[in-house]
Amino acid sequence: MEPVRLVIPSKGELEEPTLAFLAEAGLAVDRLSPRQYVARVGAVEGLEVLFQRAWDIPEKVASGAADLGVTGYDVVAEQAADAPDLVVAMPHLGYGRADLVIAVPDVWVDVRSVRDLAEVAVEFRAQGRALRVVTRYPRLTQRFLLANGIGHFVLVGAQGAIEAAPAIGYGDIIADLTSSGTTLRENRLKTVAGGTILRTEACLIANRRRLRADPDRLEVVRRFMELIEARLRAAGFYSVTGNVPGDSAETVAQAVISRPELSGIEGPTVAPVYSKAGRVNGWYAVTVVVPVRQMQAAVDHLRRLGGSGITVVPVKYVFEPGCEAFERLVKTLRQD
């Protein structure tokens, strides 16, 4: 079987976060040089990594040149209409978050909302010209403007930084990604109420046709997705373990469960502590897995029960009976 091909960003804002995300999930990419465009993931046999521009990744996956891809959901949404074989396998990878927004010059003091912008478009039309919208997302932008009652406009394509378009004069407003809003403010632009076109983050996409036809390829994909899902599920959780005195495992468990919000995901794990002589000595090891916001409270709870030797470690993975994301993908692949 030829390797399952995963294509990830080769440059831009998503390159380093994607490599870091995969490494954190135990899927470190073995890449000898930044100029190398083919690599491997040692943790999953049969998986090959290709590097491409983020904007090219949906096309590579849709055409069957790759089986999987990681890119921004904004790029996928813009190109999805031309890609019937493209499937979003995991829509929320938890990084690369941004908003695709409408931004207008901050000197337009009377324009505070999309409704105000619709009135500006009408005024422009009365003057014999159209509202010029500079964007890299023509389909998403057009659909949004029409849905919000703005029908008289012209879309202006652009590459690179488009925030300067209104100041330079080749556009009136822009539709572009923003995460903090700093770049917009530095270019004397502002967002408007109701002007968010799309919320985006990194996502995993797949080719329906290639995967549906090959169970062996699907198994490689399952192993890959399972590590990602288990890592995402574990994010922000800590395992708290301490030795607690008691008459039996049952009485210790009941004492821990008296604070159900601090007793773990499913409940505490309680096991007898044996002395070096091999005898049960009236102490029990208690482990609970809790969110970080409850970590200190869980430690204090075990202390109040007489606990000692308390240790805390971050949870790396949380596995369920199956990989839910993969099961959803398989169900999608089976649909016509």
C-alpha positions, 0 to 999 in steps of 0.5 A: 500500500502506498503511504497515506499522505497528509499535507500540512502548511509549508509556510505562513502563520499555520506552519509552526503551530501545526508542527508544534500541535502534531508534536504535542499529540505524539505525532512529531514530523521527522523533517531533516531540513526546512526545505524538505517537502516530504517527511514522515511521522514516526508514531504512525507507520504508513503516514507520509507528510507533504508540505504545501501552502495553506491555500493549496491544501484543500485542492490537493486533498480534493483532487486526491493528491493527498488523503488528509490535510491540515489548514484553516477552516476559512480556506476550506469554506472558501473552496468547498463549493468546488470540492465534492470529495472534500470532508472536514474530519475534525473541524476544531484542532484548537489553534489558529483561531481568527475571525473573517470580518468586515472592516471599514475606515475608522473615519466612517464614524456613522458606520457602526453596523452592517445595517449602516454599511448597507445604507452606505452602499445605497448612497454610493449607488446613488452617486453612480458607483459601487462599494469596493470590497477588497478580499481574498475570500470572494465567495464567503464575502459575496454570500455574506453581503447579499445575505445582509441586504448589501447588493450593490458592490464590487469585489476586488481581489488582493494578495498579501496585506490588504489592510492598506487598501482603503488608505491607498485608494483601491478599495473602500472596505475590506473583508479579512482575517483578524485575531487580535484586531491590532493590525486593523487598528494600526491601519485605521480600520474598525470592525462593525457590529454583525460583521463577522463572516466566519470564525475559523481555526485549524481543521483536519480535512480528508478525501472521501473517494480515496479513503472510502475505497481502502480499509487499510488506508482508513486504519492508518487514518484511525491511528492518526486521528485517535492520537489527536482526539485523545490529546485534545480531550486531555488538554487542561486536565491534571491527574492528582494522586495522594495517599489517604488513610482509611478503614477500607477502599470503600470508605475512602472512596465515599469520602472522596466522592463527598465532593463529586465535582472533585472526584474525577471524570468518572470517579476516583481510583482507590487502591491499597498501599502496601508496606515494604513488607507486603502488608496493607497498612491502612493507607490508600492511593487515590487518583482523580483527574480534574480540570486545571481550574479544580486542581488546587481544590482537589489537592486541598480536598485530599489534604482534608481527608488526611492525604499526604505525598500528593503529586500532580501531573498533566494528563497527556491523553484521554482515550475513550472506547473508540475514536469519535471523530473517526467514527463520524468520518467513516459514517460520512464516507459511507454517505453518497 
